Amino acid sequence: QVQLVEYGGGLVQAGGSLRLSCAASGIIFSLTTMDWYRQAPGKQRELVAGISRGGSTDYTDSVKGRFTISRDNNKNTVYLQMNSLKPEDTAVYYCHVVGIRDYWGQGTQVTVSS
């Protein structure tokens, strides 16, 4: 059974930093692409960042230069380091992986105050 558990959300002032973690189980972690999505109130869920099994990364334009996705295959964990946070980054952040279907974590709230 695939499980994704996110940690690290919270309330931070604009310009601050947070680090999200997602611990995965039930998958061959080292062979999978891992993603972070987010969903703000009243908006569609959007892809924020992804990291391939080889370590290649991709980001949505609005977070480039501020967010960094990384992975630790020994810990089956993917991270999202978020710096220079803006109020528009406020959302629920979800960890995601594609197996026989899409799998999602429970989400972690990130709130950035102005």
N, C-alpha and C positions, 0 to 999 in steps of 0.2 A: 504494500500500500504506500503510495507516494504521499509524503507530508512535507510541507514547507512552512516554517515558523519564522516570522519576522520579529526583530527586536530593534529598539533604538530610537523610536519616534519620540516626539515631545514638543514642548513649546520653546521657541527660541526667538530672540530679537533679530530684526533684519540685520544682515551682515554677519550673523553668527554661523556656526557649523553644527552639523549632526552627522553621525555615522550610523547607517542602518546595516543590520546583519540579517541574513536569511540562512537558516540551517535546514538542509535537505536530507531526506531519508527515503528509502524505497526506490532509488534510482542509481544508475551507475554515473555518479556525479561527474567524474572526470571526462566523460564522453558526451556531456550535454551542454547545449547553449543555455545560459541562464539570463533572465531579463528582470528588469524592474519597470513596473508601470505605476502610474498614479491616476487618481480620479479626484478632481475637485468638485465641490458641490454644484450641481446643475450642469456639469460638463461630462463629456464622454471620457472613458478611461483611455489614457495615452501611454505609448511606449516612451520611457525615459532613457533607458540605457540597456545595452546587451553586451554579453561577453561570451565568445565562442569557447569551445573546448581547448582551442589552441591559444587562447588569450587575446584574440583580436576583439577590439571594443568598438562600439558605436553609440552615439548620443543624439538625442533630439537637439535641434539648434538652440533652443532656449536655455539649455544647461551646459553647453560646451564651454570648457574653460573653468567651470565652477564645480562640476560633479565628476567623480571618478569611480568607475565600477572596477572591482577586482574580485579574485576568487582564491580560495585556499582549498585545493583538492584533498589535502590531508585531513581537513576538518569538515569537508562537504558543506562549505559555507561560501556564500557570495556576499559581498559588501557594496555599499554605496556611500562613499564619502561625499558629503554635500557641504560646500563652502560658499561664502558670500550669499547666503540665503536671502531670498526676496519674499515679500508677502504673497506674490503670485505662485510661489512654490508650495503654498499651503494646500494639502491634499491628503488623502489616504494613499499610502504607498504599498504596492503589492509585489511580491516575488512571484515569478512565473517560470514554468518550464513546460515544454511540449514532450509528452510521451505518447502513449496510445491515444491520448486526448490532451487538452489543455489542463494544467494543474495550477492552482492559485493558493497562496497563503491567505491568512485571515486578514491581513492588512495591518498597517501601523500608521497612526495619525501623526502627521507633521504639521505644526501650526507655526507660522512665522508672523510675528507682530511688527507693525511699523513704528 
